[in-house]
Amino acid sequence: MKKLFLLAVCCLFFTCGSKEELPEGLLSESEMIDIMVDIRVAEGKVTHLLLPADSAKKVFKILEKRIFEEHNVDTVAYKKSYQYYLLHPEKASVIFSTTLDSLSVMKERDTNLR
């Protein structure tokens, strides 16, 4: 849990230090990380259900919709933000690496609880 907190603080530190402002309507790096972590967790859950591909897609779409609702984000804003960050590799790198680090911490924590 401490590692996850430190990752969040580091992310916020780098985000706050940035001079460039995001275009209107784009999600911040920390929002993107939170959503991407939740999406990857949902993908993992669906994978472990061992459903046929068409059923798995339907279940994932339901989970994805819930994730966007929980974060008060629509799919258009998420996709627009995702495209923006892909065009800015230095920012995308921070988002993707922090997402992976967060998932690793979650996995480690889950493993330690067993």
N, C-alpha and C positions, 0 to 999 in steps of 0.2 A: 504494500500500500504506500510505503514511503517512496518507493521508486516511481510509482505512478504520479504521486504528488510532485516529486522533483521534476519529472518530465513535463507536467503541466506548467509548473513555474518557469522552467526554461523556455518553453514554447511561448508563454506570455511575455517573458523578458525579450525574446527576439521579435515578437510581434509589436510590442510597444516601442521598441527602438527603431522601427522602420519609419523612414521619412515619407515614403510613397503611400498614398491612401488608395484603398481599393475603390474601383468604380462602384457607383451606386447599385445596390441590390445584390452585391456579391457577399458571400459568406466569409467570415474571418477564417484565418488558419485554424484557430482553436475549434471553431464550429465545424469546420471540415473534418478535423481529426476526430471529434466526438462522433459525428455521423458515420465516418468511414469505419471506425472501430465497431460501432453497432451493426453496420452492414456486414462486415466480415464475420462477426459473431453469428448473425442470422444465417449467413451462407454456411457456416460450419454446422449449425443446428439442422439445416435442411439436408445437408450431405449425410449426416448421421441417421437420418430417418430412412435412408435407403429406399426412397420412393422412385417410381418410374420418372423419367425426365419431364414429361408434361405435367405430372402432378407436383413435382418438385418446383417447377417454375411458378405454378399457381400459388403454392404455399409461400415461396420466397416473395412473390409480389405482395401478398397480404402482410408479411412481416416488414417488408420495405415500406409499405404505406404507413404502417404503425410507427416505424422509426421516424419518418418525415413528420408525422403528426406530433409525436413526442417532442421533436425539436422545433416545431412550428415553422417548418420549411416545406416549400412545394418542390416538386421534381424539376421544374424549370429553373428555379434559383440554384438548386444543387448542380444540375448539369451545366448551367452557365458558369458557375463558380469552378467546377471541375475543369472545364475547358480553359478558363482563365489561368488556373494554376498550372495546367499542362504547358501553356505558352510561356510560363515563367519558371523554368526548371529549378532555379535556386529555391524558390518557395515550395514547389512541388516536392523537392527532395526532403525538405524539413517536414512537410506534412506526411509523406509516405514513411519516412524513417520513424517519426514519432508514433504514427499509427502502428507500425510493426513493433516498436518498443512497448507500446501500451498493451498490445495483444500478447507479447511475450511475458510481461509482468502478470497479466491476468491468467495466463496458462500456468506460470510458475506458482502463483497463489492457489489456483485450483488444485494443482498437483500436491502442494504442501498440505492442503486441507484433507486430502484423502488418506 
